[in-house]
């Protein structure tokens, strides 16, 4: 599945999408700006979100929670999901 074209769109009322970084089996990652804080972020968007089931959402949540536990300069900090 091809990632959606989101460049220039405002997601969740605060993330302005800049460009696609890459895509995998479950999602696509974009650079974005968190507009209220003027902060550059990486934004992961689930592919085929209308076809997701509870297992997919549980897996995505577990991924976000696991990543939020990590702290290192070379690892993206999870701030929202």
mmCIF file of the C-alpha atoms, coordinates in Angstrom:
data_MODEL
# 
_entry.id   MODEL 
# 
loop_
_atom_site.group_PDB 
_atom_site.id 
_atom_site.type_symbol 
_atom_site.label_atom_id 
_atom_site.label_alt_id 
_atom_site.label_comp_id 
_atom_site.label_asym_id 
_atom_site.label_entity_id 
_atom_site.label_seq_id 
_atom_site.pdbx_PDB_ins_code 
_atom_site.Cartn_x 
_atom_site.Cartn_y 
_atom_site.Cartn_z 
_atom_site.occupancy 
_atom_site.B_iso_or_equiv 
_atom_site.pdbx_formal_charge 
_atom_site.auth_seq_id 
_atom_site.auth_comp_id 
_atom_site.auth_asym_id 
_atom_site.auth_atom_id 
_atom_site.pdbx_PDB_model_num 
ATOM 1  C CA . UNK A 1 1  ? 0.000  0.000  0.000  1.00 0.00 ? 1  UNK A CA 1 
ATOM 2  C CA . UNK A 1 2  ? 1.363  3.402  -0.979 1.00 0.00 ? 2  UNK A CA 1 
ATOM 3  C CA . UNK A 1 3  ? 1.596  6.013  1.777  1.00 0.00 ? 3  UNK A CA 1 
ATOM 4  C CA . UNK A 1 4  ? -0.943 8.832  1.579  1.00 0.00 ? 4  UNK A CA 1 
ATOM 5  C CA . UNK A 1 5  ? 0.111  12.204 0.211  1.00 0.00 ? 5  UNK A CA 1 
ATOM 6  C CA . UNK A 1 6  ? -0.095 14.361 3.332  1.00 0.00 ? 6  UNK A CA 1 
ATOM 7  C CA . UNK A 1 7  ? 2.463  17.095 2.641  1.00 0.00 ? 7  UNK A CA 1 
ATOM 8  C CA . UNK A 1 8  ? 1.076  20.483 3.665  1.00 0.00 ? 8  UNK A CA 1 
ATOM 9  C CA . UNK A 1 9  ? -1.885 19.045 5.615  1.00 0.00 ? 9  UNK A CA 1 
ATOM 10 C CA . UNK A 1 10 ? -2.580 19.799 9.254  1.00 0.00 ? 10 UNK A CA 1 
ATOM 11 C CA . UNK A 1 11 ? -3.170 16.608 11.259 1.00 0.00 ? 11 UNK A CA 1 
ATOM 12 C CA . UNK A 1 12 ? -4.787 16.430 14.703 1.00 0.00 ? 12 UNK A CA 1 
ATOM 13 C CA . UNK A 1 13 ? -5.127 20.198 14.618 1.00 0.00 ? 13 UNK A CA 1 
ATOM 14 C CA . UNK A 1 14 ? -1.447 20.764 15.374 1.00 0.00 ? 14 UNK A CA 1 
ATOM 15 C CA . UNK A 1 15 ? 0.973  18.789 13.178 1.00 0.00 ? 15 UNK A CA 1 
ATOM 16 C CA . UNK A 1 16 ? 1.803  20.357 9.777  1.00 0.00 ? 16 UNK A CA 1 
ATOM 17 C CA . UNK A 1 17 ? 3.193  17.603 7.523  1.00 0.00 ? 17 UNK A CA 1 
ATOM 18 C CA . UNK A 1 18 ? 6.341  18.485 5.589  1.00 0.00 ? 18 UNK A CA 1 
ATOM 19 C CA . UNK A 1 19 ? 7.671  15.409 3.729  1.00 0.00 ? 19 UNK A CA 1 
ATOM 20 C CA . UNK A 1 20 ? 7.636  11.628 3.630  1.00 0.00 ? 20 UNK A CA 1 
ATOM 21 C CA . UNK A 1 21 ? 10.702 10.006 5.210  1.00 0.00 ? 21 UNK A CA 1 
ATOM 22 C CA . UNK A 1 22 ? 9.797  6.376  4.577  1.00 0.00 ? 22 UNK A CA 1 
ATOM 23 C CA . UNK A 1 23 ? 7.122  3.707  4.760  1.00 0.00 ? 23 UNK A CA 1 
ATOM 24 C CA . UNK A 1 24 ? 6.899  0.142  5.991  1.00 0.00 ? 24 UNK A CA 1 
ATOM 25 C CA . UNK A 1 25 ? 4.325  -2.591 6.380  1.00 0.00 ? 25 UNK A CA 1 
ATOM 26 C CA . UNK A 1 26 ? 2.240  -0.817 9.008  1.00 0.00 ? 26 UNK A CA 1 
ATOM 27 C CA . UNK A 1 27 ? 2.823  2.894  8.549  1.00 0.00 ? 27 UNK A CA 1 
ATOM 28 C CA . UNK A 1 28 ? 4.585  5.842  6.990  1.00 0.00 ? 28 UNK A CA 1 
ATOM 29 C CA . UNK A 1 29 ? 6.824  8.374  8.729  1.00 0.00 ? 29 UNK A CA 1 
ATOM 30 C CA . UNK A 1 30 ? 6.824  12.048 7.803  1.00 0.00 ? 30 UNK A CA 1 
ATOM 31 C CA . UNK A 1 31 ? 8.670  15.109 9.008  1.00 0.00 ? 31 UNK A CA 1 
ATOM 32 C CA . UNK A 1 32 ? 6.228  17.602 10.465 1.00 0.00 ? 32 UNK A CA 1 
ATOM 33 C CA . UNK A 1 33 ? 6.074  20.707 12.621 1.00 0.00 ? 33 UNK A CA 1 
ATOM 34 C CA . UNK A 1 34 ? 4.107  20.803 15.848 1.00 0.00 ? 34 UNK A CA 1 
ATOM 35 C CA . UNK A 1 35 ? 2.658  24.211 15.146 1.00 0.00 ? 35 UNK A CA 1 
ATOM 36 C CA . UNK A 1 36 ? 1.768  25.301 18.666 1.00 0.00 ? 36 UNK A CA 1 
ATOM 37 C CA . UNK A 1 37 ? 5.354  24.721 19.886 1.00 0.00 ? 37 UNK A CA 1 
ATOM 38 C CA . UNK A 1 38 ? 7.198  25.400 16.576 1.00 0.00 ? 38 UNK A CA 1 
ATOM 39 C CA . UNK A 1 39 ? 8.947  22.050 17.059 1.00 0.00 ? 39 UNK A CA 1 
ATOM 40 C CA . UNK A 1 40 ? 10.148 19.722 14.310 1.00 0.00 ? 40 UNK A CA 1 
ATOM 41 C CA . UNK A 1 41 ? 8.801  16.190 14.834 1.00 0.00 ? 41 UNK A CA 1 
ATOM 42 C CA . UNK A 1 42 ? 8.608  12.812 13.144 1.00 0.00 ? 42 UNK A CA 1 
ATOM 43 C CA . UNK A 1 43 ? 5.022  11.749 12.591 1.00 0.00 ? 43 UNK A CA 1 
ATOM 44 C CA . UNK A 1 44 ? 4.028  8.104  12.047 1.00 0.00 ? 44 UNK A CA 1 
ATOM 45 C CA . UNK A 1 45 ? 0.738  7.526  10.251 1.00 0.00 ? 45 UNK A CA 1 
ATOM 46 C CA . UNK A 1 46 ? -0.846 4.087  10.106 1.00 0.00 ? 46 UNK A CA 1 
ATOM 47 C CA . UNK A 1 47 ? -1.490 2.848  6.569  1.00 0.00 ? 47 UNK A CA 1 
ATOM 48 C CA . UNK A 1 48 ? -4.965 1.618  5.692  1.00 0.00 ? 48 UNK A CA 1 
ATOM 49 C CA . UNK A 1 49 ? -6.385 3.098  8.882  1.00 0.00 ? 49 UNK A CA 1 
ATOM 50 C CA . UNK A 1 50 ? -9.931 2.252  7.820  1.00 0.00 ? 50 UNK A CA 1 
ATOM 51 C CA . UNK A 1 51 ? -8.957 -1.448 7.688  1.00 0.00 ? 51 UNK A CA 1 
ATOM 52 C CA . UNK A 1 52 ? -7.236 -1.608 11.091 1.00 0.00 ? 52 UNK A CA 1 
ATOM 53 C CA . UNK A 1 53 ? -8.506 -3.983 13.713 1.00 0.00 ? 53 UNK A CA 1 
ATOM 54 C CA . UNK A 1 54 ? -8.050 -4.040 17.489 1.00 0.00 ? 54 UNK A CA 1 
ATOM 55 C CA . UNK A 1 55 ? -4.870 -6.119 17.164 1.00 0.00 ? 55 UNK A CA 1 
ATOM 56 C CA . UNK A 1 56 ? -3.259 -3.525 14.867 1.00 0.00 ? 56 UNK A CA 1 
ATOM 57 C CA . UNK A 1 57 ? -4.180 -0.686 17.214 1.00 0.00 ? 57 UNK A CA 1 
ATOM 58 C CA . UNK A 1 58 ? -2.944 -2.618 20.250 1.00 0.00 ? 58 UNK A CA 1 
ATOM 59 C CA . UNK A 1 59 ? 0.354  -3.303 18.473 1.00 0.00 ? 59 UNK A CA 1 
ATOM 60 C CA . UNK A 1 60 ? 0.740  0.377  17.523 1.00 0.00 ? 60 UNK A CA 1 
ATOM 61 C CA . UNK A 1 61 ? 0.006  1.465  21.094 1.00 0.00 ? 61 UNK A CA 1 
ATOM 62 C CA . UNK A 1 62 ? 2.536  -1.068 22.456 1.00 0.00 ? 62 UNK A CA 1 
ATOM 63 C CA . UNK A 1 63 ? 5.152  0.251  20.012 1.00 0.00 ? 63 UNK A CA 1 
ATOM 64 C CA . UNK A 1 64 ? 4.530  3.843  21.157 1.00 0.00 ? 64 UNK A CA 1 
ATOM 65 C CA . UNK A 1 65 ? 4.684  2.879  24.835 1.00 0.00 ? 65 UNK A CA 1 
ATOM 66 C CA . UNK A 1 66 ? 7.905  0.891  24.353 1.00 0.00 ? 66 UNK A CA 1 
ATOM 67 C CA . UNK A 1 67 ? 9.549  3.745  22.445 1.00 0.00 ? 67 UNK A CA 1 
ATOM 68 C CA . UNK A 1 68 ? 8.442  6.242  25.109 1.00 0.00 ? 68 UNK A CA 1 
ATOM 69 C CA . UNK A 1 69 ? 10.423 4.237  27.683 1.00 0.00 ? 69 UNK A CA 1 
ATOM 70 C CA . UNK A 1 70 ? 13.670 4.807  25.791 1.00 0.00 ? 70 UNK A CA 1 
ATOM 71 C CA . UNK A 1 71 ? 15.898 7.811  26.157 1.00 0.00 ? 71 UNK A CA 1 
ATOM 72 C CA . UNK A 1 72 ? 18.896 8.378  23.901 1.00 0.00 ? 72 UNK A CA 1 
ATOM 73 C CA . UNK A 1 73 ? 20.043 11.218 21.602 1.00 0.00 ? 73 UNK A CA 1 
ATOM 74 C CA . UNK A 1 74 ? 19.773 8.890  18.578 1.00 0.00 ? 74 UNK A CA 1 
ATOM 75 C CA . UNK A 1 75 ? 16.217 7.731  19.323 1.00 0.00 ? 75 UNK A CA 1 
ATOM 76 C CA . UNK A 1 76 ? 13.137 9.786  18.531 1.00 0.00 ? 76 UNK A CA 1 
ATOM 77 C CA . UNK A 1 77 ? 11.288 10.837 21.673 1.00 0.00 ? 77 UNK A CA 1 
ATOM 78 C CA . UNK A 1 78 ? 7.603  9.868  21.695 1.00 0.00 ? 78 UNK A CA 1 
ATOM 79 C CA . UNK A 1 79 ? 5.499  12.844 22.754 1.00 0.00 ? 79 UNK A CA 1 
ATOM 80 C CA . UNK A 1 80 ? 2.014  11.895 21.541 1.00 0.00 ? 80 UNK A CA 1 
ATOM 81 C CA . UNK A 1 81 ? 0.088  9.033  19.942 1.00 0.00 ? 81 UNK A CA 1 
# 
